[in-house]
Amino acid sequence: GVSVPTDEYKNGLIKSNKIENKNSFFYIQGGINYNKLKGVKKIGLRIVAASIIKQNKKENASIIDILKNGGSLVKEENLNNIVEYLKK
């Protein structure tokens, strides 16, 4: 996903996926490649993206360009929390 990993968003994912151990939950931003999407998935994502862009919320500023044009938020450093968890 490309959603900004706010506590509110992460807690919503934890609740909706019925994750009992919050310490074993990790959210890693991904990206969007519109060239690989087809049909309904591409149209649906474009509709959701347009809605998020229209809301013009400050917390979404970092993902607006990716929602418009595609792109990646993947960074090796985003794995640090998972690596530390696995070392325990």
N, CA, C and O of each residue as an XYZ file, in Angstrom:
352
protein
N       0.817     -1.179      0.000
C       0.000      0.000      0.000
C       0.867      1.251      0.000
O       2.061      1.203      0.296
N       0.253      2.342     -0.330
C       0.962      3.616     -0.294
C       0.430      4.530      0.800
O       0.917      5.647      0.973
N      -0.555      4.062      1.528
C      -1.124      4.894      2.584
C      -0.051      5.317      3.576
O       0.886      4.573      3.865
N      -0.213      6.521      4.084
C       0.715      7.034      5.091
C       0.489      6.235      6.372
O      -0.644      6.129      6.840
N       1.554      5.673      6.942
C       1.396      4.784      8.091
C       1.183      5.519      9.419
O       2.021      5.450     10.318
N       0.065      6.213      9.527
C      -0.264      6.884     10.786
C      -0.695      5.821     11.802
O      -1.054      4.706     11.425
N      -0.659      6.169     13.073
C      -1.110      5.233     14.110
C      -2.572      4.850     13.882
O      -2.949      3.690     14.051
N      -3.387      5.825     13.501
C      -4.808      5.573     13.254
C      -4.983      4.536     12.135
O      -5.784      3.610     12.262
N      -4.235      4.698     11.048
C      -4.333      3.768      9.922
C      -3.860      2.373     10.332
O      -4.521      1.376     10.040
N      -2.714      2.309     11.010
C      -2.177      1.013     11.428
C      -3.121      0.320     12.411
O      -3.343     -0.886     12.305
N      -3.676      1.066     13.363
C      -4.609      0.470     14.327
C      -5.862     -0.061     13.637
O      -6.415     -1.085     14.036
N      -6.300      0.645     12.603
C      -7.448      0.176     11.825
C      -7.147     -1.147     11.125
O      -7.994     -2.039     11.081
N      -5.946     -1.268     10.582
C      -5.539     -2.522      9.938
C      -5.441     -3.660     10.945
O      -5.856     -4.786     10.672
N      -4.886     -3.348     12.113
C      -4.757     -4.360     13.171
C      -6.135     -4.863     13.581
O      -6.347     -6.066     13.736
N      -7.065     -3.936     13.754
C      -8.417     -4.307     14.169
C      -9.146     -5.081     13.070
O      -9.744     -6.122     13.346
N      -9.107     -4.593     11.843
C      -9.857     -5.246     10.762
C      -9.284     -6.609     10.393
O      -9.999     -7.459      9.863
N      -8.003     -6.822     10.669
C      -7.382     -8.123     10.393
C      -7.293     -9.008     11.633
O      -6.713    -10.093     11.603
N      -7.878     -8.520     12.720
C      -7.940     -9.274     13.979
C      -6.573     -9.769     14.436
O      -6.406    -10.933     14.800
N      -5.605     -8.866     14.409
C      -4.250     -9.199     14.847
C      -4.179     -9.007     16.360
O      -4.389     -7.903     16.862
N      -3.887    -10.074     17.071
C      -3.888    -10.021     18.524
C      -2.610     -9.443     19.101
O      -2.655     -8.741     20.111
N      -1.478     -9.720     18.487
C      -0.193     -9.236     18.985
C       0.257     -8.036     18.149
O       0.800     -8.206     17.058
N       0.034     -6.845     18.655
C       0.402     -5.629     17.915
C       1.900     -5.541     17.642
O       2.325     -4.883     16.692
N       2.696     -6.204     18.476
C       4.150     -6.163     18.294
C       4.611     -6.956     17.075
O       5.747     -6.801     16.627
N       3.738     -7.803     16.539
C       4.111     -8.586     15.361
C       3.465     -8.031     14.089
O       3.432     -8.704     13.058
N       2.954     -6.806     14.168
C       2.354     -6.151     13.002
C       3.325     -5.116     12.448
O       3.860     -4.288     13.186
N       3.541     -5.177     11.148
C       4.416     -4.218     10.483
C       3.724     -3.728      9.221
O       3.171     -4.525      8.463
N       3.754     -2.431      8.995
C       3.202     -1.852      7.767
C       4.353     -1.233      6.996
O       5.060     -0.360      7.498
N       4.527     -1.696      5.782
C       5.603     -1.175      4.940
C       4.973     -0.600      3.678
O       4.261     -1.297      2.955
N       5.242      0.680      3.420
C       4.707      1.300      2.215
C       5.312      0.657      0.977
O       6.492      0.306      0.953
N       4.501      0.512     -0.029
C       4.928     -0.069     -1.298
C       4.934      0.971     -2.393
O       5.682      1.946     -2.323
N       4.120      0.777     -3.392
C       4.066      1.706     -4.503
C       2.941      1.362     -5.452
O       2.147      0.457     -5.197
N       2.885      2.094     -6.548
C       1.868      1.887     -7.576
C       2.565      1.889     -8.931
O       3.348      2.787     -9.241
N       2.269      0.877     -9.727
C       2.728      0.846    -11.109
C       1.481      0.730    -11.978
O       0.979     -0.369    -12.215
N       0.985      1.876    -12.454
C      -0.244      1.886    -13.240
C      -0.092      1.088    -14.534
O      -1.087      0.594    -15.066
N       1.128      0.951    -15.050
C       1.344      0.195    -16.291
C       1.077     -1.293    -16.113
O       0.773     -1.985    -17.085
N       1.184     -1.790    -14.895
C       0.946     -3.208    -14.643
C      -0.507     -3.504    -14.270
O      -0.911     -4.666    -14.224
N      -1.290     -2.463    -14.006
C      -2.692     -2.650    -13.645
C      -3.545     -2.640    -14.904
O      -3.240     -1.945    -15.873
N      -4.616     -3.418    -14.874
C      -5.510     -3.495    -16.024
C      -6.959     -3.428    -15.564
O      -7.283     -3.779    -14.430
N      -7.804     -2.983    -16.443
C      -9.254     -3.039    -16.253
C      -9.760     -2.390    -14.989
O      -9.407     -1.262    -14.647
N     -10.608     -3.150    -14.301
C     -11.309     -2.647    -13.122
C     -10.345     -2.230    -12.014
O     -10.587     -1.242    -11.321
N      -9.250     -2.979    -11.845
C      -8.282     -2.635    -10.796
C      -7.657     -1.270    -11.054
O      -7.492     -0.476    -10.128
N      -7.313     -0.998    -12.297
C      -6.699      0.276    -12.655
C      -7.703      1.419    -12.484
O      -7.377      2.464    -11.920
N      -8.915      1.210    -12.972
C      -9.959      2.232    -12.852
C     -10.289      2.483    -11.388
O     -10.408      3.631    -10.959
N     -10.438      1.401    -10.621
C     -10.766      1.542     -9.196
C      -9.698      2.300     -8.432
O     -10.013      3.162     -7.611
N      -8.441      1.987     -8.694
C      -7.354      2.687     -8.007
C      -7.313      4.156     -8.409
O      -7.065      5.021     -7.569
N      -7.551      4.441     -9.676
C      -7.588      5.844    -10.130
C      -8.712      6.617     -9.434
O      -8.540      7.785     -9.086
N      -9.855      5.969     -9.233
C     -10.983      6.618     -8.546
C     -10.629      6.894     -7.085
O     -10.867      7.992     -6.581
N     -10.061      5.897     -6.407
C      -9.649      6.071     -5.008
C      -8.581      7.154     -4.912
O      -8.637      8.004     -4.024
N      -7.614      7.128     -5.817
C      -6.545      8.140     -5.823
C      -7.119      9.536     -5.999
O      -6.718     10.465     -5.299
N      -8.055      9.691     -6.929
C      -8.669     11.003     -7.159
C      -9.394     11.495     -5.918
O      -9.353     12.684     -5.603
N     -10.054     10.592     -5.214
C     -10.755     10.953     -3.984
C      -9.784     11.418     -2.901
O     -10.038     12.410     -2.218
N      -8.674     10.700     -2.746
C      -7.663     11.065     -1.744
C      -7.036     12.410     -2.096
O      -6.833     13.252     -1.220
N      -6.734     12.611     -3.362
C      -6.147     13.880     -3.813
C      -7.111     15.030     -3.562
O      -6.702     16.100     -3.110
N      -8.384     14.813     -3.854
C      -9.420     15.854     -3.679
C      -9.576     16.248     -2.210
O      -9.873     17.404     -1.909
N      -9.378     15.295     -1.293
C      -9.508     15.582      0.145
C      -8.468     16.594      0.607
O      -8.706     17.355      1.544
N      -7.317     16.600     -0.054
C      -6.254     17.576      0.213
C      -5.833     17.619      1.689
O      -5.651     18.696      2.257
N      -5.682     16.442      2.300
C      -5.258     16.370      3.700
C      -3.742     16.480      3.786
O      -3.025     15.941      2.943
N      -3.260     17.175      4.801
C      -1.816     17.357      4.997
C      -1.074     16.031      5.104
O       0.020     15.886      4.558
N      -1.665     15.056      5.806
C      -0.974     13.783      6.013
C      -0.799     12.985      4.714
O      -0.003     12.047      4.672
N      -1.528     13.346      3.666
C      -1.401     12.646      2.388
C      -0.471     13.353      1.405
O      -0.273     12.866      0.293
N       0.095     14.475      1.788
C       0.941     15.259      0.877
C       2.096     14.445      0.301
O       2.473     14.633     -0.855
N       2.654     13.548      1.097
C       3.823     12.781      0.651
C       3.493     11.710     -0.393
O       4.396     11.182     -1.042
N       2.207     11.389     -0.557
C       1.852     10.331     -1.509
C       1.100     10.843     -2.738
O       0.774     10.056     -3.627
N       0.822     12.135     -2.803
C       0.030     12.696     -3.907
C       0.674     12.413     -5.262
O      -0.018     11.982     -6.184
N       1.970     12.642     -5.404
C       2.630     12.418     -6.691
C       2.527     10.953     -7.116
O       2.328     10.654     -8.293
N       2.665     10.049     -6.154
C       2.568      8.624     -6.479
C       1.140      8.258     -6.870
O       0.937      7.441     -7.768
N       0.159      8.846     -6.212
C      -1.223      8.582     -6.581
C      -1.528      9.090     -7.986
O      -2.302      8.473     -8.718
N      -0.930     10.196     -8.356
C      -1.160     10.761     -9.693
C      -0.400     10.007    -10.777
O      -0.958      9.700    -11.831
N       0.863      9.711    -10.523
C       1.750      9.232    -11.579
C       2.303      7.826    -11.378
O       2.942      7.277    -12.276
N       2.064      7.243    -10.216
C       2.693      5.971     -9.887
C       4.063      6.224     -9.303
O       4.579      7.340     -9.377
N       4.647      5.212     -8.732
C       5.967      5.348     -8.130
C       6.119      4.405     -6.960
O       5.247      3.576     -6.699
N       7.222      4.531     -6.261
C       7.546      3.611     -5.179
C       7.980      4.354     -3.926
O       8.679      5.365     -3.986
N       7.550      3.828     -2.803
C       7.978      4.322     -1.489
C       8.839      3.283     -0.780
O       9.135      3.415      0.408
N       9.235      2.261     -1.508
C      10.028      1.171     -0.941
C      11.433      1.677     -0.614
O      12.110      2.269     -1.454
N      11.849      1.430      0.623
C      13.187      1.806      1.093
C      13.706      0.688      1.983
O      12.959      0.124      2.782
N      14.969      0.375      1.846
C      15.570     -0.682      2.655
C      15.425     -0.377      4.148
O      15.202     -1.288      4.944
N      15.549      0.872      4.524
C      15.466      1.256      5.939
C      14.101      0.937      6.547
O      13.981      0.837      7.768
N      13.071      0.774      5.712
C      11.740      0.433      6.220
C      11.689     -0.976      6.805
O      10.732     -1.339      7.489
N      12.711     -1.753      6.535
C      12.773     -3.117      7.054
C      13.435     -3.201      8.429
O      13.429     -4.265      9.049
N      13.993     -2.120      8.905
C      14.737     -2.129     10.177
C      13.926     -2.683     11.342
O      14.441     -3.482     12.124
N      12.660     -2.270     11.472
C      11.840     -2.759     12.591
C      11.607     -4.258     12.498
O      11.599     -4.952     13.515
N      11.416     -4.760     11.283
C      11.210     -6.197     11.101
C      12.483     -6.963     11.436
O      12.433     -7.989     12.114
N      13.609     -6.472     10.969
C      14.894     -7.130     11.245
C      15.140     -7.184     12.749
O      15.552     -8.218     13.275
N      14.893     -6.089     13.435
C      15.094     -6.050     14.895
C      14.145     -7.026     15.584
O      14.543     -7.709     16.527
N      12.906     -7.099     15.129
C      11.941     -8.015     15.706
C      12.393     -9.465     15.536
O      12.288    -10.269     16.462
N      12.896     -9.789     14.348
C      13.331    -11.152     14.063
C      14.601    -11.545     14.822
O      14.840    -12.732     15.048
N      15.406    -10.579     15.213
C      16.611    -10.859     15.979
C      16.303    -11.278     17.413
O      17.135    -11.910     18.064
N      15.125    -10.936     17.907
C      14.747    -11.235     19.291
C      14.490    -12.709     19.494
O      14.162    -13.132     20.603
